[in-house]
Structure formats: C-alpha cells, structure tokens
Amino acid sequence: MPTTPYVFEFGMGMDVHGSDSTTAARRACFDAIRHSSLPVLRQIRAQGGEMLVHALIGVPNAASVDLEAVKAEFPHGVVTVEVVEGGLQSPGEDMPLFAVAHITVSAQLPD
C-alpha cells in the first residue's frame, strides 16, 4: 500500500540529573506530539487506512534506549522507533542529557 506523510513534528527532551537516554528520548517524543491534533486520521481509519508513526531520535548512548518505553509515548498508530547517536551530553557529573526527536505521521490507504 502507498504511504503518504501528513505531519512532521519535532521535539526536545532532557534528563536533568539521571543521564538516562530513555528518559530524554521519551520526553522528546512527548514534546513533539503534545501539541498535535490530527482529525484527518479519523477519516483515514474510516476508509480502512492505517496511521503510521515513525520516531527518529538523536540521543547520546543510543544503544541504551528502551525502544518499547519510547513507543509507549504514542497513543495511536503503528509505531516504529529509530534511535541514532546524537543529542547532547553536558560534560561533568550529574549534568543534563538532551535528546531530539523527529516524528513523521503517515497514512497508508488501501488500494
């Protein structure tokens, strides 16, 4: 089935004291979607389509991110999460860790 992107959102999240990449990634996703309302997706589902959500997250220590915990931030759709090295880790002990998220919401309609 063809896929059509409808929404691109960006967000930033941080773990201020724990240096936890999963926490920062979840907060970046939450930041990206918290101000989105996608009523067009109801119409897509009514036509037998499916909402697809792809999260691309840049965060230090990408391998340590719990992908299932990040997926849980999204209330709807078929969610995929891709984590790459990026973001920012302030030098020093007990310093903030930052993640950046790019969220793409697409629709897949039946032929």
Buried (B, 14 or more C-beta within 10 A) or exposed (E): EEEEEBBEBEBBBBBEEEBBBBBBBBBBBBBBBEEEEBEEBEEBEEEEBBBBBBBBBBBBBBEEBBBEEBBEBBEEBEBBBEBEEBBBBEEEEEEBBBBBBBBBBBBBEEE
